[in-house]
Amino acid sequence: MLGLILIYWIGKTFYKLAGQHDRSEWGYAILGIAAYYGGQIVFAVLAVLSLSLDESDLEGGGELAISLIAIVVGALICWGLYKYLEKQWTKPALPDPAFDDVLDSDFLD
């Protein structure tokens, strides 16, 4: 149940961000959820492979630890994607090269 609330929250956050910048709301909501799950899956696979190379077993709570850390890693990747998109979409527009009222406009060419 908590996982569904987290997925709803991630989707809603990306949906609002995309709506503020006139982008595809549903597309970016799905992208945010996919980034969360993708981060979890990649981390879990890498963790299990590294444990198998060390010939460690996952008994004794290892699976729970990997799952909990995977949730955090997925959330961090999702947050990083959100901040990246937010930064890209809020960049100021480049000055118009035809506008000659800018000081040192000859250096802008």
N, CA, C and O of each residue as an XYZ file, in Angstrom:
436
protein
N       0.821     -1.187      0.000
C       0.000      0.000      0.000
C       0.873      1.262      0.000
O       0.573      2.238     -0.688
N       1.940      1.225      0.772
C       2.828      2.382      0.812
C       3.519      2.593     -0.530
O       3.788      3.728     -0.923
N       3.804      1.506     -1.225
C       4.413      1.604     -2.545
C       3.496      2.315     -3.536
O       3.969      3.094     -4.363
N       2.193      2.057     -3.462
C       1.239      2.720     -4.351
C       1.172      4.214     -4.060
O       1.046      5.024     -4.979
N       1.254      4.577     -2.787
C       1.245      5.996     -2.429
C       2.502      6.670     -2.960
O       2.441      7.796     -3.452
N       3.636      5.992     -2.864
C       4.885      6.553     -3.373
C       4.835      6.724     -4.888
O       5.283      7.746     -5.407
N       4.302      5.752     -5.594
C       4.179      5.834     -7.049
C       3.230      6.960     -7.442
O       3.496      7.695     -8.393
N       2.128      7.096     -6.716
C       1.194      8.193     -6.982
C       1.880      9.538     -6.778
O       1.719     10.450     -7.589
N       2.637      9.661     -5.705
C       3.319     10.915     -5.395
C       4.366     11.265     -6.457
O       4.481     12.419     -6.868
N       5.117     10.271     -6.888
C       6.123     10.504     -7.938
C       5.445     10.935     -9.232
O       5.855     11.914     -9.856
N       4.410     10.207     -9.635
C       3.696     10.548    -10.862
C       3.076     11.931    -10.804
O       3.133     12.682    -11.778
N       2.485     12.272     -9.670
C       1.852     13.581     -9.517
C       2.881     14.707     -9.572
O       2.616     15.758    -10.154
N       4.044     14.497     -8.974
C       5.091     15.510     -8.973
C       5.605     15.774    -10.381
O       5.748     16.929    -10.781
N       5.884     14.719    -11.133
C       6.346     14.891    -12.508
C       5.231     15.462    -13.392
O       5.502     16.241    -14.306
N       3.991     15.080    -13.122
C       2.849     15.589    -13.873
C       2.728     17.103    -13.702
O       2.506     17.828    -14.672
N       2.875     17.570    -12.469
C       2.790     19.007    -12.204
C       3.960     19.764    -12.822
O       3.776     20.856    -13.359
N       5.159     19.195    -12.751
C       6.324     19.849    -13.344
C       6.152     19.992    -14.850
O       6.423     21.054    -15.411
N       5.708     18.935    -15.499
C       5.517     18.987    -16.947
C       4.400     19.956    -17.315
O       4.486     20.635    -18.338
N       3.361     20.029    -16.503
C       2.272     20.957    -16.770
C       2.699     22.409    -16.642
O       2.228     23.264    -17.392
N       3.573     22.691    -15.713
C       4.057     24.055    -15.528
C       4.892     24.531    -16.713
O       4.958     25.729    -16.986
N       5.522     23.604    -17.410
C       6.413     23.964    -18.514
C       5.841     23.565    -19.876
O       6.579     23.468    -20.856
N       4.541     23.337    -19.935
C       3.831     23.004    -21.175
C       4.443     21.802    -21.884
O       4.705     21.848    -23.086
N       4.661     20.757    -21.156
C       5.154     19.490    -21.712
C       4.063     18.433    -21.555
O       3.005     18.705    -20.988
N       4.321     17.250    -22.051
C       3.364     16.147    -21.958
C       3.288     15.649    -20.507
O       4.224     15.024    -20.007
N       2.161     15.935    -19.840
C       2.051     15.597    -18.425
C       2.132     14.097    -18.177
O       2.909     13.643    -17.338
N       1.331     13.330    -18.907
C       1.294     11.886    -18.676
C       2.605     11.220    -19.084
O       3.043     10.267    -18.441
N       3.219     11.709    -20.128
C       4.491     11.127    -20.564
C       5.574     11.275    -19.503
O       6.320     10.334    -19.227
N       5.654     12.466    -18.910
C       6.684     12.684    -17.903
C       6.322     12.042    -16.565
O       7.215     11.690    -15.795
N       5.030     11.884    -16.276
C       4.635     11.150    -15.073
C       5.077      9.688    -15.195
O       5.584      9.101    -14.239
N       4.879      9.117    -16.365
C       5.306      7.733    -16.597
C       6.827      7.637    -16.598
O       7.384      6.656    -16.103
N       7.510      8.649    -17.150
C       8.969      8.662    -17.128
C       9.505      8.685    -15.696
O      10.473      7.987    -15.393
N       8.901      9.467    -14.822
C       9.330      9.521    -13.430
C       9.167      8.187    -12.728
O      10.049      7.760    -11.983
N       8.038      7.525    -12.964
C       7.804      6.213    -12.358
C       8.766      5.183    -12.937
O       9.275      4.331    -12.209
N       9.015      5.257    -14.235
C       9.958      4.328    -14.868
C      11.377      4.550    -14.341
O      12.129      3.590    -14.172
N      11.745      5.794    -14.083
C      13.075      6.076    -13.522
C      13.196      5.487    -12.127
O      14.247      4.957    -11.765
N      12.135      5.574    -11.345
C      12.141      5.005     -9.992
C      12.335      3.489    -10.041
O      13.214      2.940     -9.376
N      11.501      2.829    -10.837
C      11.616      1.371    -10.935
C      12.909      0.947    -11.617
O      13.518     -0.048    -11.224
N      13.331      1.688    -12.630
C      14.588      1.365    -13.308
C      15.774      1.459    -12.371
O      16.655      0.600    -12.398
N      15.809      2.496    -11.539
C      16.880      2.629    -10.560
C      16.892      1.491     -9.562
O      17.954      0.992     -9.191
N      15.702      1.080     -9.126
C      15.617     -0.050     -8.207
C      16.120     -1.340     -8.844
O      16.884     -2.087     -8.233
N      15.694     -1.589    -10.056
C      16.065     -2.839    -10.719
C      17.561     -2.899    -10.992
O      18.206     -3.916    -10.739
N      18.111     -1.796    -11.514
C      19.545     -1.783    -11.814
C      20.365     -1.970    -10.536
O      21.330     -2.733    -10.527
N      19.988     -1.281     -9.463
C      20.726     -1.441     -8.213
C      20.612     -2.863     -7.687
O      21.614     -3.445     -7.273
N      19.415     -3.434     -7.694
C      19.232     -4.782     -7.166
C      20.031     -5.806     -7.966
O      20.647     -6.703     -7.391
N      20.021     -5.676     -9.271
C      20.780     -6.616    -10.105
C      22.273     -6.494     -9.828
O      22.965     -7.502     -9.682
N      22.770     -5.260     -9.755
C      24.194     -5.067     -9.461
C      24.568     -5.561     -8.070
O      25.647     -6.120     -7.879
N      23.686     -5.359     -7.103
C      23.970     -5.821     -5.741
C      24.000     -7.345     -5.667
O      24.881     -7.919     -5.026
N      23.053     -7.994     -6.312
C      23.020     -9.460     -6.296
C      24.218    -10.026     -7.049
O      24.809    -11.015     -6.616
N      24.583     -9.407     -8.177
C      25.753     -9.891     -8.912
C      27.036     -9.712     -8.106
O      27.901    -10.588     -8.111
N      27.161     -8.588     -7.420
C      28.371     -8.383     -6.624
C      28.421     -9.333     -5.439
O      29.498     -9.783     -5.050
N      27.273     -9.641     -4.866
C      27.259    -10.610     -3.768
C      27.549    -12.022     -4.269
O      28.169    -12.816     -3.561
N      27.108    -12.338     -5.476
C      27.373    -13.672     -6.010
C      28.842    -13.829     -6.392
O      29.383    -14.933     -6.336
N      29.489    -12.728     -6.781
C      30.920    -12.808     -7.085
C      31.750    -13.011     -5.824
O      32.809    -13.638     -5.862
N      31.265    -12.480     -4.717
C      31.951    -12.668     -3.436
C      31.580    -13.985     -2.791
O      32.062    -14.302     -1.703
N      30.730    -14.755     -3.447
C      30.229    -16.030     -2.952
C      29.535    -15.871     -1.605
O      29.601    -16.755     -0.750
N      28.866    -14.726     -1.428
C      28.061    -14.487     -0.238
C      26.656    -14.979     -0.513
O      26.189    -14.946     -1.652
N      25.996    -15.428      0.511
C      24.609    -15.822      0.333
C      23.703    -14.697      0.826
O      24.126    -13.829      1.590
N      22.473    -14.728      0.382
C      21.532    -13.681      0.738
C      20.677    -14.067      1.931
O      19.684    -13.397      2.217
N      21.035    -15.120      2.624
C      20.271    -15.524      3.786
C      20.609    -14.628      4.966
O      21.676    -14.018      5.018
N      19.707    -14.562      5.886
C      19.955    -13.772      7.080
C      19.601    -12.309      6.928
O      20.209    -11.463      7.584
N      18.642    -11.985      6.086
C      18.194    -10.607      5.955
C      18.844     -9.829      4.849
O      18.605     -8.627      4.731
N      19.653    -10.456      4.036
C      20.304     -9.751      2.944
C      19.324     -9.249      1.905
O      19.513     -8.172      1.339
N      18.274    -10.023      1.648
C      17.270     -9.613      0.670
C      16.521     -8.378      1.140
O      16.224     -7.489      0.341
N      16.216     -8.317      2.420
C      15.523     -7.154      2.957
C      16.399     -5.913      2.873
O      15.916     -4.834      2.528
N      17.670     -6.054      3.180
C      18.584     -4.911      3.105
C      18.712     -4.410      1.668
O      18.709     -3.202      1.430
N      18.823     -5.326      0.716
C      18.914     -4.923     -0.695
C      17.635     -4.225     -1.129
O      17.687     -3.232     -1.854
N      16.491     -4.733     -0.693
C      15.219     -4.115     -1.067
C      15.085     -2.702     -0.507
O      14.647     -1.791     -1.210
N      15.456     -2.523      0.742
C      15.350     -1.202      1.358
C      16.321     -0.207      0.721
O      15.963      0.947      0.486
N      17.527     -0.645      0.447
C      18.497      0.240     -0.198
C      18.061      0.538     -1.633
O      18.281      1.644     -2.127
N      17.450     -0.431     -2.301
C      16.968     -0.220     -3.672
C      15.872      0.836     -3.703
O      15.790      1.605     -4.662
N      15.035      0.890     -2.684
C      14.001      1.922     -2.615
C      14.647      3.300     -2.529
O      14.225      4.237     -3.207
N      15.665      3.414     -1.696
C      16.353      4.699     -1.544
C      17.063      5.089     -2.835
O      16.997      6.246     -3.251
N      17.740      4.138     -3.473
C      18.445      4.422     -4.726
C      17.459      4.826     -5.820
O      17.731      5.760     -6.574
N      16.328      4.145     -5.917
C      15.303      4.514     -6.895
C      14.765      5.915     -6.648
O      14.546      6.679     -7.588
N      14.555      6.249     -5.381
C      14.073      7.597     -5.050
C      15.122      8.653     -5.381
O      14.772      9.737     -5.849
N      16.392      8.362     -5.151
C      17.447      9.319     -5.466
C      17.580      9.543     -6.979
O      17.785     10.670     -7.429
N      17.464      8.485     -7.741
C      17.529      8.614     -9.196
C      16.321      9.399     -9.705
O      16.458     10.235    -10.599
N      15.167      9.143     -9.154
C      13.959      9.874     -9.529
C      14.102     11.357     -9.175
O      13.731     12.221     -9.969
N      14.631     11.650     -8.004
C      14.849     13.033     -7.583
C      15.869     13.716     -8.490
O      15.692     14.877     -8.860
N      16.932     13.003     -8.849
C      17.936     13.564     -9.752
C      17.352     13.888    -11.116
O      17.658     14.934    -11.688
N      16.520     13.010    -11.640
C      15.863     13.265    -12.924
C      14.943     14.471    -12.822
O      14.893     15.288    -13.741
N      14.212     14.595    -11.716
C      13.324     15.734    -11.506
C      14.112     17.046    -11.499
O      13.727     18.013    -12.157
N      15.206     17.069    -10.757
C      16.021     18.280    -10.677
C      16.657     18.610    -12.032
O      16.769     19.780    -12.396
N      17.068     17.590    -12.768
C      17.646     17.796    -14.100
C      16.621     18.418    -15.039
O      16.914     19.395    -15.729
N      15.414     17.847    -15.064
C      14.370     18.385    -15.934
C      13.979     19.797    -15.518
O      13.772     20.665    -16.366
N      13.878     20.021    -14.221
C      13.526     21.346    -13.727
C      14.577     22.384    -14.137
O      14.238     23.499    -14.536
N      15.836     22.010    -14.036
C      16.915     22.923    -14.411
C      16.916     23.177    -15.921
O      17.095     24.315    -16.355
N      16.719     22.134    -16.716
C      16.714     22.288    -18.168
C      15.558     23.158    -18.645
O      15.709     23.945    -19.579
N      14.417     23.014    -18.010
C      13.231     23.727    -18.466
C      13.160     25.162    -17.957
O      12.391     25.963    -18.489
N      13.935     25.499    -16.950
C      13.893     26.863    -16.421
C      15.104     27.687    -16.849
O      15.333     28.773    -16.317
N      15.874     27.183    -17.797
C      17.013     27.955    -18.301
C      16.508     29.206    -18.987
O      15.485     29.167    -19.671
N      17.214     30.329    -18.814
C      16.794     31.535    -19.538
C      17.060     31.372    -21.033
O      17.985     30.673    -21.446
N      16.244     32.023    -21.811
C      16.395     31.940    -23.264
C      17.655     32.683    -23.691
O      18.031     33.685    -23.082
N      18.296     32.192    -24.730
C      19.479     32.850    -25.259
C      19.078     34.164    -25.925
O      17.991     34.262    -26.495
N      19.937     35.166    -25.859
C      19.576     36.443    -26.481
C      19.484     36.308    -27.999
O      20.185     35.502    -28.612
N      18.621     37.100    -28.576
C      18.426     37.098    -30.021
C      19.658     37.704    -30.689
O      20.021     38.836    -30.371
N      20.312     36.987    -31.604
C      21.518     37.527    -32.225
C      21.257     38.776    -33.071
O      22.187     39.536    -33.341
N      20.019     38.998    -33.489
C      19.705     40.171    -34.286
C      19.541     41.417    -33.414
O      19.437     42.529    -33.933
N      19.520     41.238    -32.116
C      19.335     42.347    -31.183
C      20.689     42.992    -30.917
O      21.536     42.396    -30.251
N      20.906     44.214    -31.435
C      22.204     44.877    -31.334
C      22.308     45.837    -30.166
O      23.289     46.574    -30.065
N      21.335     45.847    -29.294
C      21.372     46.772    -28.179
C      22.164     46.194    -26.997
O      22.259     46.826    -25.945
N      22.720     45.015    -27.170
C      23.481     44.360    -26.108
C      24.916     44.861    -26.147
O      25.530     44.944    -27.210
N      25.439     45.191    -24.977
C      26.830     45.608    -24.878
C      27.721     44.463    -25.351
O      27.509     43.322    -24.941
N      28.678     44.726    -26.172
C      29.591     43.739    -26.743
C      28.859     42.705    -27.575
O      29.194     41.522    -27.524
N      27.865     43.133    -28.341
C      27.110     42.199    -29.156
C      27.953     41.574    -30.252
O      27.610     40.511    -30.769
N      29.066     42.230    -30.616
C      29.925     41.652    -31.636
C      30.640     40.414    -31.129
O      31.072     39.591    -31.936
N      30.780     40.253    -29.812
C      31.423     39.064    -29.257
C      30.453     37.898    -29.142
O      30.890     36.759    -28.973
N      29.153     38.145    -29.227
C      28.152     37.079    -29.126
C      28.071     36.255    -30.395
O      27.568     35.131    -30.360
N      28.545     36.771    -31.500
C      28.467     36.046    -32.776
C      29.442     34.940    -32.855
O      29.500     34.238    -33.865
